[in-house]
């Protein structure tokens, strides 16, 4: 039983910002070049206490209903993206549709249904806005990218590889030229805790796989097999990797430490951003809470696994990494289980980092275009 890695942002986000302006001597960061690669070291948030962005107390738009049927009853929502006029396109996975709602929540159009034909979906998992209001949707089961315009007209689709050199492949995003960022892992399972290697590729419809963009550490997982019983899951408090395509580059975060790297779409390293950070220790109380939560979710799966799992001494540095439409990187601090606030750090392509507090009862959606709409200056 694999856990869902859909990138929702929990209670606290930190904004780490890296731009190309001149370094200010008094700034709480340092910038240096190493063999043509810019290294940015952040010591503390640029904003002081009380200067942080805040989550707006009232939502600008609410979608969905628990009863009544029709287009407003949503099920299996996998992703959402905002268009230029503030309309919102939502993946309704339960019906295999893309549904569009206007800025005030009015239903505008839908496209698709369950199936394998043109314009149909089986397991659509992400949306990405392309040029104008054209939207691309990736179907994990069909290994296919489908494209619709801002009026809901189906424009076509193209296949992406599902295997490369014996490795499992998944599409994880699009570059500005329409090429696809792919990730692959060998899928070699060893008993107990292991960390597979993540291979990153770029694929274009007309030329196929262009090149490997590099090999990086993947996710820590746990595999257990005994007789006819076997299980595969993300390892408790396990380390992981976050590759994201944006414009003509991709960002890669590996959460062993609080840092991420910026690469060209051809795989050349351009920039590394780090922040001073001490990973949280895993306490006995954390272990108890983790066990209780997982057993409540799926006791039959987790109960035979726990006797074989050794919990790590520290947690990862962060839990999520996203890139918004303006190129800022949003990094969610790892936090303890329970109803506590967390921080999101936002890093622009300049210097410094900003901390944004997110209340424990709020979650920012994965769609990056929404994130700034949820924020307001202090006292606004």
Secondary structure by P-SEA (a helix, b strand, c coil): cccccccccccbbbbbbbccccccccccbbbbbcccbbbbbbccccccccccccccccccbbbbbcccccccccccccccccccccbbbbbcccccbbbbbccccccccccccccccccccccccccccccccbbbbbbccccbbbbbccccccccccccccccccbbbbbcccccccbbbbbbcccccccccbbbbbbbbcccccccccccccccccbbbbbbbccccccccccccccbbbbbbcccbbbbbbccccbbbbbcccccccbbbbcccccccccaaaaaaaaaaaaaacccccccccccccccccccccccccccccbbbbbbccccccbbbbbbbbbccccbbbbbbbcccccccccccccccccccccc
